[in-house]
Amino acid sequence: MRYGEKDNFWQMGDTGPCGPCSELHFDQGPSVPGDDRPNGEGDRVVEIWNLVFMQFNRDAGGSCIPCQAQHRYGHGIGTAGGSGTRRLQQL
């Protein structure tokens, strides 16, 4: 599912490394209040992992400039992933 830059684009700050991200979600089932879709209301569907593909560098003017270094699969300068203890405890 695509959610656009608001939900599927990561950046470190107003300037610097940034790029699209891909998230893994877990549906806790209908007994937990909330929507049955990612990025919805409530706690039913929780994000448990994300991958950030840092393909761009955002300049002071807000433009995203492609990184010069490219990996062989075209994922940009680097890929970062993450999950936290709190997220994993919910499983």
For each residue, the residues with C-beta under 8 A, 3 or more apart:
1: 37 38
2: 8
3: 6 7 8 38 39
4: 7 8 9
5: 8 9
6: 3 9
7: 3 4 39
8: 2 3 4 5 20 21 22 23
9: 4 5 6 18 19 20 21
10: 18 19 20 21 50 52 54
11: 14 16 17 18 19 58
12: 16 17 18
13: 16
14: 11 58 60
15: 57 58 59 60
16: 11 12 13 57 58
17: 11 12 54 56 57 58 67 77 78
18: 9 10 11 12 54 56 57 58 64
19: 9 10 11 52 53 54 55 56 76
20: 8 9 10 52 53 55
21: 8 9 10 50 51 52 53
22: 8 50 51 53
23: 8 38 47 49 50 51
24: 47 48 49 50
25: 38 45 46 47 48
26: 45 46 48 90 91
27: 36 44 45
28: 31 32 43 44 45 46 90
29: 32 44
30: 36 44
31: 28
32: 28 29 42 43 44
33: 42 43 44
34: 40 41 42 43 44 45
35: 40 41 42 44 45
36: 27 30 40 44 45
37: 1 40 45
38: 1 3 23 25 45 47
39: 3 7 45
40: 34 35 36 37 44 45
41: 34 35
42: 32 33 34 35
43: 28 32 33 34 46
44: 27 28 29 30 32 33 34 35 36 40
45: 25 26 27 28 34 35 36 37 38 39 40
46: 25 26 28 43 87 90
47: 23 24 25 38 50 87
48: 24 25 26 83 87 88 90 91
49: 23 24 81 82 83 87
50: 10 21 22 23 24 47 81 82 83
51: 21 22 23 79 80 81
52: 10 19 20 21 79 80 81
53: 19 20 21 22 75 76 79
54: 10 17 18 19 67 76 77 78 79 80
55: 19 20 66 67 75 76 77
56: 17 18 19 64 65 66 67 76
57: 15 16 17 18 64 65 67
58: 11 14 15 16 17 18 62 63 64 65
59: 15 62 63 65
60: 14 15
61:
62: 58 59
63: 58 59
64: 18 56 57 58
65: 56 57 58 59
66: 55 56 76
67: 17 54 55 56 57 70 76 77
68:
69: 76 77
70: 67 74 75 76 77
71: 74 75 76 77 79
72:
73:
74: 70 71
75: 53 55 70 71 79
76: 19 53 54 55 56 66 67 69 70 71 79
77: 17 54 55 67 69 70 71
78: 17 54
79: 51 52 53 54 71 75 76
80: 51 52 54
81: 49 50 51 52
82: 49 50
83: 48 49 50 87 88
84: 87 88
85: 88 89
86: 89 90
87: 46 47 48 49 83 84 90 91
88: 48 83 84 85 91
89: 85 86
90: 26 28 46 48 86 87
91: 26 48 87 88
